[in-house]
Amino acid sequence: MNARSVVSACARRTCATAGLALLCAAATVACGGGAPVPSDVEPFAGTWRGPLEDIQSSLGVMEIHLAERSGSLQGTWSVALAGGGTLSGEIAEEGAGGIPATRQFRGGCTSGRNGFVWLRISGETLGVQFLFMDCQGLSYGAGRLNRISF
């Protein structure tokens, strides 16, 4: 099951159960729907949340908080693993990822900074790839996150 199908299944389950348009709209946001980006905001800044898959831990939910500080993006991340447990850490922008709309961050778990996070923005979706060498329970994977706030 990929990250997109997890989000879609979440919204479908809630909408099928509730059966109301207003609740479906709320479910779409809660399950990974996005909010429009104001033109005066750094496109990557804000809080993003969505499902991810890791080769060690299978499924989880990732949340990233990014803010522009002194001309670069910095922030925190956390992952709630499906099997239980939470991991977190900090990330700081290292530069463009070589592909338009892509940024590379250096980061890791709270125990160290041995890892990388690549973010690619596409509309209201943030594609995430990560590689951590110091996080027990999280090593390499990807996810699709949606903006939940600015």
MIDOKOL-28414 format. One record per atom (N, C-alpha, C): chain; residue number from 1; atom name; x, y, z. Coordinates in pm, 1 decimal, always signed. Layout:
N
(site "A"; NUM; "CA"; (X; Y; Z))
...
***
This chain:
150
(site "A"; 1; "N"; (+85.0; -116.1; +0.0))
(site "A"; 1; "CA"; (+0.0; +0.0; +0.0))
(site "A"; 1; "C"; (+90.0; +122.9; +0.0))
(site "A"; 2; "N"; (+65.1; +215.4; -93.3))
(site "A"; 2; "CA"; (+148.1; +335.0; -95.3))
(site "A"; 2; "C"; (+84.2; +446.6; -13.8))
(site "A"; 3; "N"; (+160.2; +555.3; +6.3))
(site "A"; 3; "CA"; (+113.9; +665.0; +91.3))
(site "A"; 3; "C"; (-13.6; +727.9; +38.5))
(site "A"; 4; "N"; (-24.4; +741.6; -93.2))
(site "A"; 4; "CA"; (-143.7; +803.6; -151.6))
(site "A"; 4; "C"; (-268.4; +720.6; -123.0))
(site "A"; 5; "N"; (-257.4; +588.1; -131.4))
(site "A"; 5; "CA"; (-374.1; +504.3; -107.1))
(site "A"; 5; "C"; (-415.9; +507.4; +39.0))
(site "A"; 6; "N"; (-319.1; +527.3; +131.7))
(site "A"; 6; "CA"; (-354.5; +539.2; +273.3))
(site "A"; 6; "C"; (-439.5; +662.5; +296.0))
(site "A"; 7; "N"; (-398.4; +777.9; +235.9))
(site "A"; 7; "CA"; (-474.3; +901.4; +250.0))
(site "A"; 7; "C"; (-612.2; +886.3; +187.8))
(site "A"; 8; "N"; (-617.7; +831.6; +65.3))
(site "A"; 8; "CA"; (-745.3; +815.4; -2.5))
(site "A"; 8; "C"; (-838.7; +723.5; +75.7))
(site "A"; 9; "N"; (-785.5; +614.9; +128.4))
(site "A"; 9; "CA"; (-867.1; +521.2; +205.1))
(site "A"; 9; "C"; (-921.1; +587.0; +330.5))
(site "A"; 10; "N"; (-839.2; +669.0; +395.5))
(site "A"; 10; "CA"; (-883.2; +739.5; +515.7))
(site "A"; 10; "C"; (-1002.0; +829.9; +484.0))
(site "A"; 11; "N"; (-990.1; +911.7; +379.6))
(site "A"; 11; "CA"; (-1098.0; +1002.8; +343.6))
(site "A"; 11; "C"; (-1223.3; +925.6; +301.5))
(site "A"; 12; "N"; (-1205.7; +816.8; +222.8))
(site "A"; 12; "CA"; (-1322.0; +737.8; +178.1))
(site "A"; 12; "C"; (-1394.9; +675.6; +295.8))
(site "A"; 13; "N"; (-1320.1; +619.0; +392.6))
(site "A"; 13; "CA"; (-1383.1; +556.8; +509.0))
(site "A"; 13; "C"; (-1465.9; +657.6; +585.9))
(site "A"; 14; "N"; (-1408.0; +772.9; +611.3))
(site "A"; 14; "CA"; (-1478.9; +874.7; +688.7))
(site "A"; 14; "C"; (-1601.1; +923.8; +612.5))
(site "A"; 15; "N"; (-1586.1; +948.6; +481.1))
(site "A"; 15; "CA"; (-1698.5; +998.0; +401.2))
(site "A"; 15; "C"; (-1808.7; +893.1; +389.7))
(site "A"; 16; "N"; (-1771.7; +766.8; +375.0))
(site "A"; 16; "CA"; (-1873.0; +661.4; +364.6))
(site "A"; 16; "C"; (-1949.8; +648.1; +494.5))
(site "A"; 17; "N"; (-1881.0; +664.4; +606.3))
(site "A"; 17; "CA"; (-1945.2; +653.3; +735.8))
(site "A"; 17; "C"; (-2034.0; +773.2; +764.1))
(site "A"; 18; "N"; (-1984.3; +892.9; +738.1))
(site "A"; 18; "CA"; (-2057.2; +1015.2; +771.9))
(site "A"; 18; "C"; (-2165.8; +1045.9; +670.2))
(site "A"; 19; "N"; (-2133.3; +1034.6; +542.6))
(site "A"; 19; "CA"; (-2232.3; +1060.0; +439.5))
(site "A"; 19; "C"; (-2270.3; +1205.2; +422.8))
(site "A"; 20; "N"; (-2201.9; +1298.8; +481.3))
(site "A"; 20; "CA"; (-2234.0; +1440.1; +470.0))
(site "A"; 20; "C"; (-2120.4; +1515.3; +402.2))
(site "A"; 21; "N"; (-2154.9; +1605.7; +311.6))
(site "A"; 21; "CA"; (-2053.5; +1678.3; +234.8))
(site "A"; 21; "C"; (-1959.1; +1758.3; +324.8))
(site "A"; 22; "N"; (-2012.2; +1823.2; +427.1))
(site "A"; 22; "CA"; (-1928.2; +1904.0; +514.6))
(site "A"; 22; "C"; (-1828.6; +1817.2; +590.1))
(site "A"; 23; "N"; (-1873.1; +1703.0; +638.3))
(site "A"; 23; "CA"; (-1782.8; +1612.8; +707.4))
(site "A"; 23; "C"; (-1680.1; +1553.5; +612.2))
(site "A"; 24; "N"; (-1719.0; +1530.7; +486.8))
(site "A"; 24; "CA"; (-1623.5; +1479.9; +389.0))
(site "A"; 24; "C"; (-1512.7; +1581.5; +363.9))
(site "A"; 25; "N"; (-1549.4; +1707.8; +356.9))
(site "A"; 25; "CA"; (-1448.1; +1812.1; +337.6))
(site "A"; 25; "C"; (-1352.9; +1814.4; +456.4))
(site "A"; 26; "N"; (-1406.2; +1803.5; +576.1))
(site "A"; 26; "CA"; (-1322.4; +1801.8; +696.3))
(site "A"; 26; "C"; (-1235.1; +1677.3; +698.4))
(site "A"; 27; "N"; (-1289.8; +1564.5; +655.7))
(site "A"; 27; "CA"; (-1212.9; +1440.8; +652.8))
(site "A"; 27; "C"; (-1098.9; +1450.2; +553.1))
(site "A"; 28; "N"; (-1122.9; +1514.9; +440.7))
(site "A"; 28; "CA"; (-1017.3; +1530.2; +341.4))
(site "A"; 28; "C"; (-901.4; +1608.9; +399.1))
(site "A"; 29; "N"; (-929.9; +1715.5; +472.2))
(site "A"; 29; "CA"; (-823.6; +1794.2; +535.5))
(site "A"; 29; "C"; (-755.5; +1712.2; +643.6))
(site "A"; 30; "N"; (-832.3; +1646.6; +728.3))
(site "A"; 30; "CA"; (-774.9; +1568.2; +838.4))
(site "A"; 30; "C"; (-692.4; +1450.8; +787.6))
(site "A"; 31; "N"; (-730.8; +1394.2; +675.4))
(site "A"; 31; "CA"; (-661.0; +1278.5; +621.2))
(site "A"; 31; "C"; (-554.9; +1317.1; +520.3))
(site "A"; 32; "N"; (-525.5; +1443.9; +507.9))
(site "A"; 32; "CA"; (-417.0; +1482.9; +420.0))
(site "A"; 32; "C"; (-455.7; +1580.7; +312.2))
(site "A"; 33; "N"; (-569.7; +1647.8; +320.2))
(site "A"; 33; "CA"; (-605.2; +1750.1; +223.8))
(site "A"; 33; "C"; (-521.9; +1874.0; +248.4))
(site "A"; 34; "N"; (-504.4; +1958.9; +148.5))
(site "A"; 34; "CA"; (-416.7; +2074.5; +162.0))
(site "A"; 34; "C"; (-490.4; +2204.7; +174.9))
(site "A"; 35; "N"; (-414.9; +2307.8; +210.2))
(site "A"; 35; "CA"; (-464.3; +2443.8; +218.7))
(site "A"; 35; "C"; (-388.2; +2527.3; +117.3))
(site "A"; 36; "N"; (-451.3; +2628.2; +54.7))
(site "A"; 36; "CA"; (-382.0; +2708.6; -45.2))
(site "A"; 36; "C"; (-269.0; +2790.6; +16.8))
(site "A"; 37; "N"; (-164.8; +2816.1; -62.4))
(site "A"; 37; "CA"; (-47.3; +2888.2; -16.0))
(site "A"; 37; "C"; (-64.4; +3037.4; -43.2))
(site "A"; 38; "N"; (-56.9; +3121.6; +60.1))
(site "A"; 38; "CA"; (-58.4; +3266.1; +34.8))
(site "A"; 38; "C"; (+65.4; +3305.4; -45.5))
(site "A"; 39; "N"; (+54.1; +3404.9; -132.0))
(site "A"; 39; "CA"; (+164.4; +3441.6; -220.2))
(site "A"; 39; "C"; (+284.8; +3498.2; -146.2))
(site "A"; 40; "N"; (+266.1; +3551.3; -24.1))
(site "A"; 40; "CA"; (+376.9; +3611.4; +49.1))
(site "A"; 40; "C"; (+446.8; +3513.8; +143.5))
(site "A"; 41; "N"; (+416.4; +3385.8; +133.9))
(site "A"; 41; "CA"; (+473.8; +3284.3; +222.7))
(site "A"; 41; "C"; (+572.3; +3197.7; +145.2))
(site "A"; 42; "N"; (+686.4; +3167.7; +205.0))
(site "A"; 42; "CA"; (+782.1; +3071.4; +148.9))
(site "A"; 42; "C"; (+704.9; +2941.6; +122.8))
(site "A"; 43; "N"; (+709.1; +2888.5; -0.9))
(site "A"; 43; "CA"; (+625.1; +2772.6; -36.0))
(site "A"; 43; "C"; (+641.6; +2651.2; +54.6))
(site "A"; 44; "N"; (+761.1; +2628.2; +108.0))
(site "A"; 44; "CA"; (+784.5; +2510.9; +191.5))
(site "A"; 44; "C"; (+749.0; +2535.5; +338.6))
(site "A"; 45; "N"; (+731.1; +2661.4; +378.5))
(site "A"; 45; "CA"; (+706.2; +2693.2; +519.3))
(site "A"; 45; "C"; (+568.4; +2644.2; +562.1))
(site "A"; 46; "N"; (+556.7; +2606.0; +687.8))
(site "A"; 46; "CA"; (+428.8; +2563.1; +742.3))
(site "A"; 46; "C"; (+440.1; +2428.0; +810.4))
(site "A"; 47; "N"; (+324.6; +2374.7; +842.1))
(site "A"; 47; "CA"; (+315.8; +2241.9; +903.9))
(site "A"; 47; "C"; (+255.8; +2147.1; +801.8))
(site "A"; 48; "N"; (+320.9; +2034.1; +783.9))
(site "A"; 48; "CA"; (+281.5; +1933.3; +685.6))
(site "A"; 48; "C"; (+262.9; +1799.9; +756.9))
(site "A"; 49; "N"; (+163.4; +1723.1; +714.9))
(site "A"; 49; "CA"; (+137.6; +1593.1; +777.3))
(site "A"; 49; "C"; (+86.5; +1494.8; +672.5))
(site "A"; 50; "N"; (+127.0; +1369.1; +688.8))
(site "A"; 50; "CA"; (+77.3; +1266.3; +599.6))
(site "A"; 50; "C"; (+142.7; +1132.2; +625.0))
(site "A"; 51; "N"; (+95.8; +1030.4; +555.0))
(site "A"; 51; "CA"; (+146.2; +894.6; +572.9))
(site "A"; 51; "C"; (+283.5; +876.7; +509.8))
(site "A"; 52; "N"; (+360.6; +782.9; +565.3))
(site "A"; 52; "CA"; (+488.9; +748.4; +507.3))
(site "A"; 52; "C"; (+509.2; +599.1; +517.9))
(site "A"; 53; "N"; (+601.5; +551.1; +437.4))
(site "A"; 53; "CA"; (+641.4; +411.1; +442.4))
(site "A"; 53; "C"; (+791.6; +407.5; +463.3))
(site "A"; 54; "N"; (+836.2; +319.7; +551.9))
(site "A"; 54; "CA"; (+977.8; +301.7; +580.1))
(site "A"; 54; "C"; (+1011.1; +154.7; +559.5))
(site "A"; 55; "N"; (+1132.2; +126.0; +511.7))
(site "A"; 55; "CA"; (+1166.8; -14.0; +486.2))
(site "A"; 55; "C"; (+1176.8; -95.7; +613.8))
(site "A"; 56; "N"; (+1199.5; -31.8; +730.0))
(site "A"; 56; "CA"; (+1205.2; -103.8; +858.3))
(site "A"; 56; "C"; (+1070.3; -112.7; +926.3))
(site "A"; 57; "N"; (+1000.1; -0.9; +931.3))
(site "A"; 57; "CA"; (+882.7; +10.0; +1018.1))
(site "A"; 57; "C"; (+750.2; +8.3; +945.3))
(site "A"; 58; "N"; (+748.6; -14.3; +820.4))
(site "A"; 58; "CA"; (+629.7; -13.6; +735.6))
(site "A"; 58; "C"; (+561.5; +122.2; +737.4))
(site "A"; 59; "N"; (+447.0; +137.2; +801.8))
(site "A"; 59; "CA"; (+367.9; +259.8; +791.1))
(site "A"; 59; "C"; (+378.1; +347.3; +915.3))
(site "A"; 60; "N"; (+356.3; +475.2; +894.2))
(site "A"; 60; "CA"; (+353.4; +571.3; +1003.3))
(site "A"; 60; "C"; (+296.3; +702.1; +952.4))
(site "A"; 61; "N"; (+290.8; +800.8; +1040.0))
(site "A"; 61; "CA"; (+244.7; +934.3; +1002.7))
(site "A"; 61; "C"; (+356.3; +1032.5; +1037.4))
(site "A"; 62; "N"; (+395.2; +1111.9; +938.9))
(site "A"; 62; "CA"; (+502.2; +1209.5; +957.4))
(site "A"; 62; "C"; (+443.4; +1348.8; +964.5))
(site "A"; 63; "N"; (+502.0; +1431.7; +1050.1))
(site "A"; 63; "CA"; (+465.2; +1572.8; +1057.3))
(site "A"; 63; "C"; (+593.5; +1653.7; +1054.5))
(site "A"; 64; "N"; (+596.5; +1754.7; +969.4))
(site "A"; 64; "CA"; (+712.0; +1843.3; +955.7))
(site "A"; 64; "C"; (+666.2; +1986.1; +978.2))
(site "A"; 65; "N"; (+739.9; +2059.5; +1061.1))
(site "A"; 65; "CA"; (+716.0; +2202.9; +1084.5))
(site "A"; 65; "C"; (+836.4; +2276.8; +1028.2))
(site "A"; 66; "N"; (+814.4; +2365.1; +930.2))
(site "A"; 66; "CA"; (+923.0; +2439.9; +868.4))
(site "A"; 66; "C"; (+896.5; +2589.8; +878.7))
(site "A"; 67; "N"; (+1001.4; +2665.4; +908.6))
(site "A"; 67; "CA"; (+991.9; +2811.4; +913.8))
(site "A"; 67; "C"; (+1117.4; +2869.0; +851.1))
(site "A"; 68; "N"; (+1103.0; +2983.9; +789.4))
(site "A"; 68; "CA"; (+1218.1; +3051.4; +730.9))
(site "A"; 68; "C"; (+1285.4; +3134.2; +839.0))
(site "A"; 69; "N"; (+1414.5; +3107.7; +858.6))
(site "A"; 69; "CA"; (+1493.0; +3182.0; +957.5))
(site "A"; 69; "C"; (+1624.9; +3222.2; +893.0))
(site "A"; 70; "N"; (+1652.8; +3350.0; +893.1))
(site "A"; 70; "CA"; (+1778.7; +3402.2; +837.2))
(site "A"; 70; "C"; (+1801.7; +3354.9; +693.6))
(site "A"; 71; "N"; (+1696.7; +3353.5; +614.9))
(site "A"; 71; "CA"; (+1708.6; +3319.3; +474.1))
(site "A"; 71; "C"; (+1712.6; +3171.7; +440.0))
(site "A"; 72; "N"; (+1700.9; +3082.9; +538.9))
(site "A"; 72; "CA"; (+1695.4; +2940.1; +508.2))
(site "A"; 72; "C"; (+1584.9; +2875.3; +590.8))
(site "A"; 73; "N"; (+1544.6; +2758.6; +548.1))
(site "A"; 73; "CA"; (+1438.0; +2686.1; +617.3))
(site "A"; 73; "C"; (+1497.0; +2595.7; +724.8))
(site "A"; 74; "N"; (+1433.2; +2597.0; +840.5))
(site "A"; 74; "CA"; (+1471.6; +2510.3; +951.3))
(site "A"; 74; "C"; (+1343.8; +2460.1; +1015.8))
(site "A"; 75; "N"; (+1354.6; +2348.6; +1086.0))
(site "A"; 75; "CA"; (+1234.9; +2300.1; +1150.7))
(site "A"; 75; "C"; (+1254.1; +2171.4; +1226.5))
(site "A"; 76; "N"; (+1140.4; +2111.6; +1257.4))
(site "A"; 76; "CA"; (+1138.2; +1986.6; +1330.3))
(site "A"; 76; "C"; (+1052.2; +1886.0; +1255.0))
(site "A"; 77; "N"; (+1073.4; +1759.8; +1284.5))
(site "A"; 77; "CA"; (+991.8; +1653.5; +1227.2))
(site "A"; 77; "C"; (+960.1; +1553.2; +1336.3))
(site "A"; 78; "N"; (+851.6; +1482.2; +1317.3))
(site "A"; 78; "CA"; (+818.6; +1372.1; +1406.9))
(site "A"; 78; "C"; (+745.6; +1265.2; +1326.4))
(site "A"; 79; "N"; (+761.0; +1142.0; +1370.7))
(site "A"; 79; "CA"; (+693.8; +1028.7; +1306.6))
(site "A"; 79; "C"; (+629.5; +944.4; +1414.8))
(site "A"; 80; "N"; (+500.2; +918.9; +1399.5))
(site "A"; 80; "CA"; (+429.1; +823.6; +1484.6))
(site "A"; 80; "C"; (+424.4; +692.7; +1406.5))
(site "A"; 81; "N"; (+495.5; +592.0; +1455.1))
(site "A"; 81; "CA"; (+502.9; +464.7; +1385.2))
(site "A"; 81; "C"; (+376.3; +383.1; +1407.4))
(site "A"; 82; "N"; (+331.9; +315.0; +1304.2))
(site "A"; 82; "CA"; (+208.3; +236.8; +1312.3))
(site "A"; 82; "C"; (+216.3; +129.9; +1420.3))
(site "A"; 83; "N"; (+334.9; +73.1; +1440.7))
(site "A"; 83; "CA"; (+351.4; -31.1; +1541.1))
(site "A"; 83; "C"; (+372.3; +23.0; +1681.3))
(site "A"; 84; "N"; (+365.0; +154.2; +1697.8))
(site "A"; 84; "CA"; (+385.6; +217.2; +1827.6))
(site "A"; 84; "C"; (+519.2; +289.7; +1832.9))
(site "A"; 85; "N"; (+523.9; +392.8; +1909.1))
(site "A"; 85; "CA"; (+646.4; +470.3; +1925.4))
(site "A"; 85; "C"; (+647.4; +594.9; +1839.6))
(site "A"; 86; "N"; (+724.5; +691.6; +1884.1))
(site "A"; 86; "CA"; (+738.3; +818.5; +1813.1))
(site "A"; 86; "C"; (+885.9; +853.0; +1803.5))
(site "A"; 87; "N"; (+926.7; +899.9; +1687.4))
(site "A"; 87; "CA"; (+1062.4; +948.3; +1665.6))
(site "A"; 87; "C"; (+1053.9; +1094.9; +1627.2))
(site "A"; 88; "N"; (+1158.1; +1170.9; +1657.7))
(site "A"; 88; "CA"; (+1156.2; +1312.7; +1622.1))
(site "A"; 88; "C"; (+1297.6; +1363.5; +1607.1))
(site "A"; 89; "N"; (+1308.5; +1482.6; +1552.0))
(site "A"; 89; "CA"; (+1438.6; +1543.7; +1534.3))
(site "A"; 89; "C"; (+1426.2; +1680.1; +1470.5))
(site "A"; 90; "N"; (+1539.4; +1735.8; +1431.8))
(site "A"; 90; "CA"; (+1544.2; +1866.9; +1368.2))
(site "A"; 90; "C"; (+1600.8; +1853.1; +1228.2))
(site "A"; 91; "N"; (+1565.5; +1948.4; +1140.8))
(site "A"; 91; "CA"; (+1622.6; +1953.3; +1007.2))
(site "A"; 91; "C"; (+1657.1; +2097.8; +974.5))
(site "A"; 92; "N"; (+1759.5; +2116.0; +892.4))
(site "A"; 92; "CA"; (+1800.8; +2248.1; +847.4))
(site "A"; 92; "C"; (+1835.9; +2239.3; +699.4))
(site "A"; 93; "N"; (+1792.2; +2337.1; +624.0))
(site "A"; 93; "CA"; (+1812.0; +2337.2; +479.6))
(site "A"; 93; "C"; (+1960.3; +2342.7; +444.8))
(site "A"; 94; "N"; (+1998.7; +2259.3; +348.3))
(site "A"; 94; "CA"; (+2134.9; +2261.3; +296.7))
(site "A"; 94; "C"; (+2141.0; +2319.9; +158.1))
(site "A"; 95; "N"; (+2027.7; +2334.3; +89.3))
(site "A"; 95; "CA"; (+2026.7; +2391.8; -44.4))
(site "A"; 95; "C"; (+1930.0; +2320.6; -135.1))
(site "A"; 96; "N"; (+1934.8; +2362.1; -260.8))
(site "A"; 96; "CA"; (+1846.6; +2303.4; -360.8))
(site "A"; 96; "C"; (+1885.5; +2158.9; -383.8))
(site "A"; 97; "N"; (+1788.3; +2078.2; -417.9))
(site "A"; 97; "CA"; (+1813.1; +1936.3; -440.1))
(site "A"; 97; "C"; (+1852.1; +1901.6; -581.9))
(site "A"; 98; "N"; (+1878.4; +2001.2; -666.6))
(site "A"; 98; "CA"; (+1918.2; +1974.0; -804.1))
(site "A"; 98; "C"; (+1801.8; +1959.4; -899.7))
(site "A"; 99; "N"; (+1681.4; +1951.2; -847.8))
(site "A"; 99; "CA"; (+1560.1; +1940.0; -928.5))
(site "A"; 99; "C"; (+1472.2; +2058.5; -890.6))
(site "A"; 100; "N"; (+1408.0; +2125.2; -987.3))
(site "A"; 100; "CA"; (+1321.4; +2238.7; -950.4))
(site "A"; 100; "C"; (+1219.3; +2199.5; -843.8))
(site "A"; 101; "N"; (+1195.1; +2290.2; -753.0))
(site "A"; 101; "CA"; (+1098.2; +2273.1; -643.9))
(site "A"; 101; "C"; (+1141.6; +2167.7; -543.1))
(site "A"; 102; "N"; (+1271.9; +2137.1; -537.6))
(site "A"; 102; "CA"; (+1324.4; +2038.5; -443.4))
(site "A"; 102; "C"; (+1425.3; +2105.0; -351.2))
(site "A"; 103; "N"; (+1419.8; +2070.9; -223.2))
(site "A"; 103; "CA"; (+1516.5; +2121.7; -125.9))
(site "A"; 103; "C"; (+1574.4; +2004.6; -48.6))
(site "A"; 104; "N"; (+1700.1; +2018.1; -10.3))
(site "A"; 104; "CA"; (+1767.3; +1914.8; +68.8))
(site "A"; 104; "C"; (+1792.3; +1968.1; +209.2))
(site "A"; 105; "N"; (+1766.6; +1883.8; +309.4))
(site "A"; 105; "CA"; (+1785.8; +1919.4; +449.4))
(site "A"; 105; "C"; (+1879.3; +1819.0; +514.4))
(site "A"; 106; "N"; (+1957.1; +1866.2; +607.9))
(site "A"; 106; "CA"; (+2040.7; +1779.2; +690.0))
(site "A"; 106; "C"; (+1968.3; +1763.2; +822.0))
(site "A"; 107; "N"; (+1962.5; +1643.9; +873.5))
(site "A"; 107; "CA"; (+1892.8; +1624.0; +999.8))
(site "A"; 107; "C"; (+1912.6; +1484.4; +1052.2))
(site "A"; 108; "N"; (+1839.6; +1453.3; +1153.6))
(site "A"; 108; "CA"; (+1845.6; +1321.0; +1212.0))
(site "A"; 108; "C"; (+1755.5; +1314.8; +1333.1))
(site "A"; 109; "N"; (+1763.8; +1205.1; +1404.1))
(site "A"; 109; "CA"; (+1687.9; +1191.6; +1528.4))
(site "A"; 109; "C"; (+1749.3; +1281.9; +1634.4))
(site "A"; 110; "N"; (+1681.0; +1294.6; +1746.2))
(site "A"; 110; "CA"; (+1731.3; +1379.7; +1852.9))
(site "A"; 110; "C"; (+1867.8; +1334.2; +1903.3))
(site "A"; 111; "N"; (+1906.6; +1211.7; +1872.4))
(site "A"; 111; "CA"; (+2036.8; +1160.6; +1916.9))
(site "A"; 111; "C"; (+2151.9; +1208.6; +1828.9))
(site "A"; 112; "N"; (+2123.8; +1267.1; +1713.7))
(site "A"; 112; "CA"; (+2231.7; +1313.4; +1626.6))
(site "A"; 112; "C"; (+2178.8; +1372.1; +1497.8))
(site "A"; 113; "N"; (+2270.4; +1412.2; +1409.5))
(site "A"; 113; "CA"; (+2231.3; +1474.0; +1283.3))
(site "A"; 113; "C"; (+2280.3; +1390.5; +1165.7))
(site "A"; 114; "N"; (+2268.4; +1259.9; +1175.8))
(site "A"; 114; "CA"; (+2317.5; +1171.3; +1071.3))
(site "A"; 114; "C"; (+2207.6; +1129.7; +976.5))
(site "A"; 115; "N"; (+2166.4; +1221.3; +891.2))
(site "A"; 115; "CA"; (+2064.5; +1186.1; +795.1))
(site "A"; 115; "C"; (+2033.4; +1299.0; +701.2))
(site "A"; 116; "N"; (+1951.3; +1267.3; +602.1))
(site "A"; 116; "CA"; (+1908.0; +1366.0; +504.3))
(site "A"; 116; "C"; (+1757.8; +1353.3; +483.5))
(site "A"; 117; "N"; (+1695.2; +1465.4; +452.8))
(site "A"; 117; "CA"; (+1554.5; +1468.2; +416.6))
(site "A"; 117; "C"; (+1545.3; +1549.9; +287.9))
(site "A"; 118; "N"; (+1482.6; +1493.7; +186.8))
(site "A"; 118; "CA"; (+1460.5; +1565.8; +61.9))
(site "A"; 118; "C"; (+1313.0; +1594.7; +50.3))
(site "A"; 119; "N"; (+1280.7; +1720.1; +23.1))
(site "A"; 119; "CA"; (+1141.7; +1762.6; +9.7))
(site "A"; 119; "C"; (+1119.8; +1816.7; -130.4))
(site "A"; 120; "N"; (+1011.5; +1774.5; -192.0))
(site "A"; 120; "CA"; (+974.4; +1824.2; -324.5))
(site "A"; 120; "C"; (+829.4; +1869.6; -318.2))
(site "A"; 121; "N"; (+809.5; +1996.3; -349.7))
(site "A"; 121; "CA"; (+675.0; +2051.7; -343.3))
(site "A"; 121; "C"; (+610.7; +2043.0; -480.9))
(site "A"; 122; "N"; (+485.6; +2001.6; -482.1))
(site "A"; 122; "CA"; (+407.3; +1993.1; -604.9))
(site "A"; 122; "C"; (+265.5; +2035.6; -570.2))
(site "A"; 123; "N"; (+231.8; +2158.8; -603.2))
(site "A"; 123; "CA"; (+100.6; +2210.6; -565.4))
(site "A"; 123; "C"; (+90.4; +2216.2; -414.5))
(site "A"; 124; "N"; (-5.0; +2147.3; -359.5))
(site "A"; 124; "CA"; (-27.5; +2146.1; -215.0))
(site "A"; 124; "C"; (+24.6; +2019.8; -148.0))
(site "A"; 125; "N"; (+107.7; +1945.1; -219.7))
(site "A"; 125; "CA"; (+162.1; +1821.0; -166.3))
(site "A"; 125; "C"; (+312.7; +1832.7; -151.4))
(site "A"; 126; "N"; (+363.8; +1780.4; -42.5))
(site "A"; 126; "CA"; (+506.5; +1778.9; -16.0))
(site "A"; 126; "C"; (+553.6; +1634.6; -21.4))
(site "A"; 127; "N"; (+630.0; +1601.2; -124.0))
(site "A"; 127; "CA"; (+688.4; +1468.4; -132.9))
(site "A"; 127; "C"; (+811.2; +1462.3; -43.4))
(site "A"; 128; "N"; (+823.5; +1356.9; +34.6))
(site "A"; 128; "CA"; (+933.2; +1342.4; +130.0))
(site "A"; 128; "C"; (+1008.5; +1213.0; +101.3))
(site "A"; 129; "N"; (+1140.4; +1222.2; +97.5))
(site "A"; 129; "CA"; (+1225.9; +1105.3; +99.8))
(site "A"; 129; "C"; (+1324.2; +1127.3; +213.2))
(site "A"; 130; "N"; (+1355.6; +1023.2; +287.8))
(site "A"; 130; "CA"; (+1446.2; +1040.8; +399.9))
(site "A"; 130; "C"; (+1541.7; +923.1; +410.7))
(site "A"; 131; "N"; (+1658.4; +951.4; +467.7))
(site "A"; 131; "CA"; (+1760.9; +852.6; +494.0))
(site "A"; 131; "C"; (+1824.4; +890.0; +627.1))
(site "A"; 132; "N"; (+1804.1; +806.1; +729.3))
(site "A"; 132; "CA"; (+1859.6; +831.8; +861.9))
(site "A"; 132; "C"; (+1951.3; +715.6; +900.7))
(site "A"; 133; "N"; (+2066.2; +748.6; +957.7))
(site "A"; 133; "CA"; (+2159.0; +645.4; +1001.3))
(site "A"; 133; "C"; (+2157.3; +626.9; +1153.0))
(site "A"; 134; "N"; (+2084.2; +710.5; +1225.8))
(site "A"; 134; "CA"; (+2090.7; +705.5; +1372.7))
(site "A"; 134; "C"; (+1954.4; +695.9; +1439.8))
(site "A"; 135; "N"; (+1854.7; +653.7; +1367.6))
(site "A"; 135; "CA"; (+1719.6; +645.2; +1425.1))
(site "A"; 135; "C"; (+1677.8; +499.3; +1435.0))
(site "A"; 136; "N"; (+1664.2; +447.9; +1554.3))
(site "A"; 136; "CA"; (+1615.9; +311.9; +1568.7))
(site "A"; 136; "C"; (+1469.6; +307.8; +1529.3))
(site "A"; 137; "N"; (+1436.0; +223.8; +1433.7))
(site "A"; 137; "CA"; (+1298.8; +210.5; +1387.9))
(site "A"; 137; "C"; (+1267.1; +289.7; +1263.0))
(site "A"; 138; "N"; (+1363.2; +369.2; +1212.7))
(site "A"; 138; "CA"; (+1339.1; +450.2; +1093.5))
(site "A"; 138; "C"; (+1470.5; +460.9; +1018.5))
(site "A"; 139; "N"; (+1471.3; +422.3; +890.6))
(site "A"; 139; "CA"; (+1597.1; +427.4; +816.7))
(site "A"; 139; "C"; (+1582.5; +494.9; +681.6))
(site "A"; 140; "N"; (+1502.7; +438.2; +592.6))
(site "A"; 140; "CA"; (+1486.0; +496.2; +460.0))
(site "A"; 140; "C"; (+1341.8; +478.0; +416.4))
(site "A"; 141; "N"; (+1285.6; +582.1; +359.4))
(site "A"; 141; "CA"; (+1150.2; +570.7; +311.3))
(site "A"; 141; "C"; (+1102.3; +698.1; +244.9))
(site "A"; 142; "N"; (+971.8; +703.0; +224.1))
(site "A"; 142; "CA"; (+913.0; +816.5; +153.8))
(site "A"; 142; "C"; (+769.1; +836.1; +200.2))
(site "A"; 143; "N"; (+717.4; +953.4; +173.0))
(site "A"; 143; "CA"; (+578.7; +982.9; +207.2))
(site "A"; 143; "C"; (+528.8; +1101.1; +126.5))
(site "A"; 144; "N"; (+400.3; +1126.7; +139.0))
(site "A"; 144; "CA"; (+335.7; +1241.5; +74.4))
(site "A"; 144; "C"; (+258.2; +1315.1; +182.2))
(site "A"; 145; "N"; (+300.4; +1438.4; +208.6))
(site "A"; 145; "CA"; (+241.9; +1516.7; +315.8))
(site "A"; 145; "C"; (+162.0; +1632.4; +256.9))
(site "A"; 146; "N"; (+61.0; +1674.2; +327.5))
(site "A"; 146; "CA"; (-18.9; +1789.4; +287.1))
(site "A"; 146; "C"; (-8.9; +1897.1; +394.1))
(site "A"; 147; "N"; (-15.0; +2020.5; +348.4))
(site "A"; 147; "CA"; (-6.7; +2133.8; +438.7))
(site "A"; 147; "C"; (-130.4; +2137.9; +527.6))
(site "A"; 148; "N"; (-108.8; +2153.3; +658.3))
(site "A"; 148; "CA"; (-221.8; +2167.1; +750.1))
(site "A"; 148; "C"; (-229.6; +2305.9; +811.9))
(site "A"; 149; "N"; (-117.4; +2382.0; +804.5))
(site "A"; 149; "CA"; (-119.5; +2521.2; +850.5))
(site "A"; 149; "C"; (+4.5; +2592.6; +799.5))
(site "A"; 150; "N"; (+2.4; +2724.7; +810.1))
(site "A"; 150; "CA"; (+115.0; +2806.2; +766.2))
(site "A"; 150; "C"; (+194.6; +2854.6; +882.9))
***
